[in-house]
Amino acid sequence: MSIRKIAYLALASVVMISGTAFAEDAALPKLSVNDALHAQLPEAIRTSGKMISVNNGSFPPYEIVTGTEMTGASADLTDALGQVLGVKIEHETVGGLPALLAGVNSGRYQFAFGPVGDFKSREESNDFVDWVQEFVVFSVQKGNPKGISSLDTACGNRIAVMAGGSAEKVIQVQAEKCKTEGKGAIEVQSFTDQPSSILAVRSKRSDAFFSSQAPLTYFVSQANGQLELTGVGQKNGFENLYQGAVVAKGSPLGPVLRDAIKVLMDNGTYAAIMKKWGLENNMIKEPGINLGGTLPK
């Protein structure tokens, strides 16, 4: 059995976030179609009556992929968006963020709901419809035996990251800094998905996983006391980090998604779903297009 499969099987149907249990199938109210927004959808989408949202594997608690099924906050929100827009939103999984972006840009998929990190460099090829704010921290073995609590203390350690993600670029910049300053080299270990990355830390093949705080909080809660978070409350190489849905550059779908998400924020659906999945600290007041900042060079 593959490491990725083992990691996916570790995702439970009832999740603990910050000590609070919730059921993935908790009922949410049905929503009415917004005719004005439906009319603004591209004709091809209105004709087919559906959109495909692509993901790059499990990103709990937003996207929890088991086989061909996806649950999580993003699944709940896209279900709600589909009701507002009057279309069915289906989900497909590809391997890694580069494949996700390429699939959106080629038109194979209409969008990726994500959330995916929004940075100016990525905005050159894509538009981002931002709907959360995130923070990047470390997940380490219980007791933090390597003393990793910041980018500077990552020197000399094996750091797992998501391949093609913003955290990978930040840790690569830090690796060069460690080398220049004569500190221990960072061994950057890039994985295609979150479960494989966190499993590497649990099995002690990596000393830490550097990634978004929301999924790391989820994985720590599922680790039976084997893991903990460090670096919380620090910038860790990032400024304000917004994440959101991804569409092709200049796509007319971007403003429609933004306005539909605003509907969910105004009617309380967004808050209800975010709180259900323990993500209240990641909520923003209103969505926006291309709110992202720049990465360190």
Number of C-alpha atoms within 10 A of each C-alpha: 5 8 13 17 13 13 18 19 13 13 19 11 12 10 21 19 19 12 9 10 13 15 12 16 11 9 8 12 7 11 17 12 16 14 11 10 16 20 13 14 20 13 11 10 16 16 10 10 14 17 18 18 24 24 28 22 24 24 23 23 24 24 23 22 23 14 10 8 13 21 18 21 26 23 24 25 20 18 18 26 22 22 19 21 26 21 20 17 19 16 19 17 18 15 13 18 19 14 16 24 24 15 19 21 19 10 11 13 21 22 28 25 27 25 24 22 23 28 20 16 12 18 18 9 14 22 26 33 32 29 27 24 18 20 20 23 27 26 31 29 24 14 12 16 9 15 14 22 20 18 22 14 15 26 24 17 19 20 29 29 30 22 21 15 18 24 24 21 18 19 23 17 16 21 25 15 17 20 14 11 11 10 16 15 19 21 18 18 18 17 19 20 20 26 25 23 27 29 20 20 21 21 11 13 15 22 26 32 29 29 24 20 20 22 20 26 22 21 27 23 18 17 16 8 11 15 23 19 23 20 18 15 9 15 15 21 17 17 14 13 22 25 24 26 24 34 26 24 17 11 16 13 20 23 19 20 25 20 16 22 24 18 17 20 19 13 11 11 21 23 17 17 22 22 15 20 25 22 22 15 12 17 17 16 11 16 20 22 19 20 20 24 17 14 18 12 6
